[in-house]
Every structure is written in structure tokens, then in C-alpha cells.
Amino acid sequence: MKKILVVFFLILTSCGYQPIYKANENTKNININEVIYSGDQKINDKIYPKLPFILIKDNENLSKLSLESKKGIKITSKDSKGQAVSYRTTINVKILILNNNGNIIDRKVVQKNFSYNSDENKFKFKEYQDKIEENLINGIVEDIIIHLNY
């Protein structure tokens, strides 16, 4: 039994497993000169710090990052009284990396959405919507990091 356990342990530790969401060495050192925001400022302020970019304002030869985001909350169904019963929150983010001449080096467009039901307690419902927004932003950041890794 010990031999089987040791062989199993050796096979697992030497397989070269790495987490897929781990940023590799190339994405940790992407230097940019300027960040250009457009769209929903609140979403942009939550996304940018989670991305693997280093802002160096003194060097004009570095790339620029353009971040455009849009958030929408739609009512997907209503009851017989006309009250909203379910909603869908959608967040769209377009990220562009531009060289110092303004040409596009890389682009990624990510859209995430989530459907959910309404709640009678407005305070809890607002907190729930904020959690949904944060989860959607984290999913978008993960997609962007995966795109930058490959």
C-alpha cells in the first residue's frame, strides 16, 4: 500500500500542473504609459487595479491602455401587477492596447451577464446586485488575464 501511495504522489508532483488563472511572467511586466477610460467609471475603477499592468508615465515609448466599459440592468419579467420579478445585469468591457503611434496591438471584448430574481427587501436586493456586479467583474478580469497569457 505504501508503494502505491508513493508512486501516486510522485506522478502527481511531477506532472507540471499550473493553475490556468495564474499570470505568467510575460503578463506581470506589461508596462504602459497611459490609461484611457471611457464608459462606466465605477466599473473601470474596479477592473484596472486587478489587471497585470504597470503604469510608467515618464516613458513616451510605452503602450497605452484603453478601457471602455458599459453596465446595463434589464427587467426580464414582470408579475400580473406590473412589478419586476427578475432582472439581468450585463457588463461589457472592451480593452485595447495601443502602441505609441496609436495602432492597436491587442484587443479583447468581454461580455458577462447574470439573471436573478427580485427581493422584497430593497437593501438586501441592492447588496445582492453589488455582489453580482463584483462577481461579473472578477470573471471579466480572469478572461482578460487568460487572453494576455496566450
Sequence and secondary structure as in RCSB ss.txt:
>XXXX:A:sequence
MKKILVVFFLILTSCGYQPIYKANENTKNININEVIYSGDQKINDKIYPKLPFILIKDNENLSKLSLESKKGIKI
TSKDSKGQAVSYRTTINVKILILNNNGNIIDRKVVQKNFSYNSDENKFKFKEYQDKIEENLINGIVEDIIIHLNY
>XXXX:A:secstr
 HHHHHHHHHHHHTS    TTS  HHHHTEEEEEEEEEE HHHHHHHGGGSSEEE TT TTSEEEEEEEEEEEEE
EEE TTS EEEEEEEEEEEEEEE TTS EEEEEEEEEEEEEE  S HHHHHHHHHHHHHHHHHHHHHHHHHHHH 
